[in-house]
Amino acid sequence: MSAGTPQDYPEFPYPVTNYQEDNRGQYHFSARGGWINDVNAPLYYDGVYHLYYQHNPHGLRWDTMHWGHAVSTDLVHWQQKPIALEPGVHPGNLWSGGGVVDSANVSGLKDGDEDPIIVYSGTDGVTVFYSNDGGYTFKTYDGGRPVAVPQGTSRDPKVFWDKASGRWGMVVWSDHGGNGVDFYTSDDLLHWTFASRYQANWLFECPDMVPMPLDGDPSKARWVLSDASGEYVVGTFDGARFTSDWTQPQRFNHGQNSGDGSYYAGLTFTNMPDNRIVSMAWQPGNSGTIWTGNLTFPVEMRLATVNGAPRVLSTPIGEVERLRTSTQVWKNRVLNGGNAGALLDGVRADTYEIDAEFRIPRGGRSHFGFRLGEGKDGWYDHEVGYDTANGTLGGVPMPPVGDRVKIRMLVDRGQLEIFGNDGRVYQSLNVNFDSLPGGDTVELFADGRIHLERLTFHELGSIWGGESTLVDNLGGQWYSDSGVWSDATGGKKGTSGGDAFYLNTRGGGDFTYEADVRLDSGIAAAITFRANRDATRHYTANIDALAKVVKLWRPGRDIATYPLDVQHGRTYHLKVVADGPRLRVYLDGGATPVIDAVDDTIASGQFGLNVFNGTAVVQNVRVGPVS
């Protein structure tokens, strides 16, 4: 696709977006549409957090990297902004990089009232872009001439401030002589001098370099150097050279740390107003009909002495409190296999936070924890368990602190983040929580005797709120089973080359179900009822432009039809009254059903919408009692 000027892209962010797909995170950031991967240049400026990211707005796979852009005033609620760096407008391949706020204007790039925001990108040579409007639009410095060119293949520049030397530093990954990073220094953020190289086989892509106070003491600050997979070493930096006595790295995160896994390419925010060290990373593996990839929930990192050695601990930022909509607390319970499972009876949610502390009896052995998304027949989507015999949380080593074990979790629709013992374990996972009937429960289990000191359950709200244009009173969660469903002026639009269903988690047996249905092109549009969760079983009442009928059908049988010359672009009102095996279909508010049939194959199930081989818009979806 050819590029124009930034003004040619006023549609970004996308007009309206369906954030209600089955595994679409409700408080994990994802782009309105298209592909995202690495976090780029996260920074704070003048009351606003800026989050840039690798982005293909024109497809669901990696291709033609742009820099997407989102902003927030609280690090939790994000608003997508127009593309920041656009191929053809900005030179180079625009791969990953970092950024800084030039508050002292050492670059001399300031032109106006705003401090320059400078970002760095490019492979096999570092390219500089700068903004004089607070980080929303960028110009290219010096025509895109590289300001640093490491030997070998190189990419992913990250710039940092070194207070001790009073200079800026830049770390860039390259494969010259094997994996490692080159360090450069600068006084003006534009002219860079090679300083040193740190070689390490483990150190691959997207390096970050940040100083962290040890045990909260700034005078004991150490430098932490990390790579894309979240591996890190702790050491010292003398203004030119990084050194560490570690022979092997540790990990920030214990998920599947790869570009096709659940955690990759994290970066820390620069210019933070409160000196916190906050990181976000790419969470690959999640996708839907119009989006691919999301980011982890922001975590605060701190360097603490653990068993005599410095370790990076990670916990959710305190602003998670802004998402809490309700809270329940349990304290001082002795649990075992007989009573643990009943503790959370009646607790139902699909986006929530759990914070629990357990005391382990001396000499006792037990396995305890949480089973998430449990169904009536005993299945569950994921187990977060602690094994006292091996001292592991979810298979990750985590000895008790004294006799205590703490488990904290952020559960979203397709994302699970686990924090153990105040951040000693941090694990990001992709789990497709169905968000379907029976899949929004959580069970506490205990094999053996355990003492629950406290358990707090917070239901968490969505950061998106009010995005859907579909008007309905069902109250459940909508999700796309097949086809492409999006919000459009006038309702929910579905497009498919075959049968496609948009289903709600709410279901029923006897009811009145109705909606306005408009077939814009193709063959048929419909309302669906008594469906199972993947719509392999259902009843559907449609308007069929090819057969010129209103039709009631289920897989394997056309139950009844009514002649109708269906017109494309015209809105029809369909109403179904389901009363046991008797199924009546009404058209356009008529008092007499156009179809009155009996079929006893399916007694109950979920509500939904349907389009067949075409495009349709459905609106004003209502369910009520039998009338």
Secondary structure, DSSP 8 states (H G I E B T S, - for coil): -----GGG-TT-S-S-----STT--SSS---SSEEEEEEEEEEEETTEEEEEEEEETT-SSS-S-EEEEEEESSSSS-EEEEEEE-BTTB-S------EEE-TT-TTS---SSS--EEEEE-SSSBEEEEESSSSSS-EEGGGG--SB--SSSEEEEEEEEETTTTEEEEEEEE-TTSSEEEEEEESSSSS-EEEEEEE-TT--SS-EEEEEEETTEEEEEEEEEE-TTSEEEEEEE-SS-EE---SS-EES--S--STTSS-EEEEE-BS-TT--EEEEEEEEEEE-SSEEEEE---EEEEEEEETTEEEEEEEE-GGGGGGEEEEEEEEEEEE-TTTGGGTTTT-B-SSEEEEEEEE--TT---EEEEEES--TTS--SEEEEEETTTTEETTEE---BTTEEEEEEEE-SSEEEEEETTTTEEEEEE-----STT-SBEEEEEES-EEEEEEEEEEE--SS-S-----B---S-EEESSSEEEEETTEEEEEEEEEEEEEEEEEESSEEEEEEEEEEEEEEEEEEEEE-TTSSS-EEEEEETTTTEEEEEETTEEEEEEE----TT-EEEEEEEEETTEEEEEETT-SS-SEEEE--S---EEEEEEEEEEEEEEEEEEEE---
